[in-house]
Amino acid sequence: MYHNPSEGQTSDEVMLVQRAVGHDAEAFGRLYDMHVDRVYRHIYYRVGNEQDAEDLTQQVFFKAWQAIHRYKKTASPFAAWLMTISHNLVVDFYRTQKDKVHLEAEVLADGPASRPERAAEASFEQQRLRSAILQLGGDEQQVVILRFIEGFEFAEIASVLGKKEGNVRVILHRALVKLRNILEKEKTQS
């Protein structure tokens, strides 16, 4: 199934991508500004460490700049292409770290909490969910993060993973069943 590379992109973004493919550094800089937070969030959720997430995010954009001339030949929206690069870098990161579950207490806060106990509770729940997601297999992890953390559509996820849309839906269903079981098991052990 072929996906239009501009699917899910604004006309401004499509124009910026075309200019960036022609090695327009200013256009690529604007694409960076548009996507850096999303790429960082995605990577941070996978590695759980701010410094590593920052380093890997920079590597994603460096690799994207090096390979931008090949982007026009892909069948993915630009954001999905960046997520593919970030996925590959995270896999390489774990291969070199030999540490499959790198959890730290650091949590990105979306804003100031009205009460400290609420912030602590939200932080605990976020870490609990993140820990459960990290217990899933690679594709399951990726699908859950791309769908619920990044808000990707099934077609975009399929493009990132090189799978059919139906397969992505099955992976997500299985992942959610596993997540429910993991979280219920944790609850009964508490």
C-alpha positions in Angstrom: 0.0 0.0 0.0 1.5 3.3 -1.0 1.1 6.4 1.2 1.5 9.9 -0.1 4.6 11.4 1.5 2.7 14.6 2.1 -0.2 12.8 3.9 -0.7 14.4 7.3 1.5 17.3 6.5 0.6 21.0 6.1 1.4 22.6 2.8 4.0 24.7 4.6 5.7 21.6 5.8 5.6 20.0 2.4 7.3 23.1 0.9 9.9 23.1 3.7 10.7 19.5 3.1 11.1 20.1 -0.7 13.4 23.0 0.1 15.4 20.9 2.6 15.8 18.1 0.1 17.5 20.7 -2.0 19.9 21.3 1.0 18.3 24.5 2.1 19.6 24.7 5.7 17.1 27.4 6.8 14.2 25.2 5.7 15.7 22.2 7.5 16.1 24.4 10.6 12.4 25.2 10.5 11.5 21.5 10.2 13.8 20.9 13.2 11.8 23.5 15.2 8.5 21.9 14.1 9.5 18.4 15.1 12.3 18.5 17.8 9.9 18.4 20.8 8.0 15.4 19.4 11.2 13.5 18.6 12.7 14.3 22.0 9.5 13.2 23.8 9.4 9.9 21.8 13.1 9.2 22.6 12.8 10.2 26.2 9.9 7.9 26.7 12.0 5.0 25.4 15.3 5.8 27.2 14.1 7.6 30.3 17.1 9.8 30.7 17.2 13.5 29.7 20.8 13.6 28.7 20.6 10.5 26.5 17.3 11.7 25.0 18.9 15.1 24.1 22.0 13.4 22.6 19.9 10.9 20.6 17.5 13.7 19.4 20.5 15.6 18.0 21.7 12.5 16.3 18.3 12.0 14.7 18.4 15.4 13.1 22.0 15.1 12.1 21.3 11.8 10.4 18.1 13.3 8.8 20.2 16.2 7.4 22.8 13.7 6.0 20.0 11.6 4.3 17.5 14.4 3.4 18.3 13.9 -0.3 16.8 10.4 0.0 13.6 11.5 1.8 11.7 12.3 -1.4 12.0 8.7 -2.4 10.2 7.4 0.7 6.5 6.8 1.1 6.3 8.3 4.7 5.3 11.6 6.1 8.3 13.6 7.3 7.4 13.1 11.0 7.1 9.3 10.4 10.5 9.3 8.7 12.1 11.1 11.7 10.5 8.5 14.0 12.0 5.7 12.0 15.4 7.3 12.4 14.8 7.7 16.1 13.7 4.1 16.5 16.8 2.9 14.8 19.0 5.1 17.0 17.3 3.9 20.2 17.8 0.3 19.2 21.5 1.0 18.6 21.6 2.9 21.9 20.4 -0.2 23.8 22.7 -2.5 21.9 25.6 -0.4 23.2 24.2 0.1 26.7 23.3 -3.6 27.3 20.7 -2.1 29.6 17.2 -2.9 28.3 15.3 -1.1 31.1 16.9 2.3 32.0 14.5 3.8 34.5 15.2 7.0 36.4 13.1 9.1 38.6 13.3 12.1 36.3 9.9 12.9 34.7 9.1 15.7 32.2 6.4 17.8 33.8 3.9 19.4 31.4 3.4 22.4 33.8 3.3 23.3 37.4 1.0 21.1 39.5 -1.6 22.7 41.7 -0.7 20.5 44.6 2.7 18.8 45.3 1.0 15.5 46.2 -0.9 15.5 42.9 2.4 16.0 41.0 4.0 13.2 43.0 1.1 10.9 42.3 1.0 11.8 38.6 4.8 11.3 38.4 4.4 7.8 40.1 1.6 6.8 37.7 3.6 8.0 34.7 6.7 6.0 35.8 4.5 3.0 36.5 3.0 3.1 33.0 6.4 3.8 31.4 7.8 0.8 33.2 5.0 -1.4 32.0 5.4 -0.2 28.4 9.1 -1.0 28.6 8.2 -4.6 29.5 6.5 -5.0 26.1 8.4 -6.3 23.0 10.0 -3.9 20.6 7.1 -3.6 18.0 4.5 -3.5 20.8 6.4 -0.8 22.6 6.8 1.2 19.5 3.2 1.0 18.5 1.9 2.0 21.9 4.3 5.0 22.1 3.6 6.1 18.5 -0.2 5.8 18.9 -0.8 7.1 22.4 2.2 9.3 23.2 2.8 10.7 19.8 -0.7 10.5 18.4 0.2 8.9 15.1 -2.5 7.4 12.9 -2.4 3.7 12.1 -1.2 4.4 8.5 1.7 6.5 9.8 2.7 3.8 12.3 2.5 1.2 9.6 4.8 3.3 7.4 7.3 3.8 10.3 7.4 0.0 11.1 7.2 -1.2 7.5 4.1 -3.2 8.3 0.5 -3.3 7.1 -2.1 -1.2 8.9 -4.0 -4.4 10.0 -0.9 -5.8 11.5 -0.3 -2.6 13.5 -3.9 -2.8 14.9 -3.3 -6.4 15.9 0.1 -5.5 17.6 -1.7 -2.7 19.4 -4.5 -4.9 20.6 -2.0 -7.5 21.9 0.1 -4.8 23.5 -2.9 -3.4 25.4 -3.9 -6.8 26.7 -0.3 -7.3 27.9 -0.2 -3.9 29.5 -3.4 -4.5 31.3 -2.1 -7.8 32.6 1.2 -6.2 33.7 -0.5 -3.4 35.5 -3.0 -5.7 37.2 -0.3 -8.0 38.3 1.6 -5.0 39.8 -1.5 -3.9 41.6 -2.1 -7.3 43.3 1.6 -7.4 44.3 1.4 -4.0 46.0 
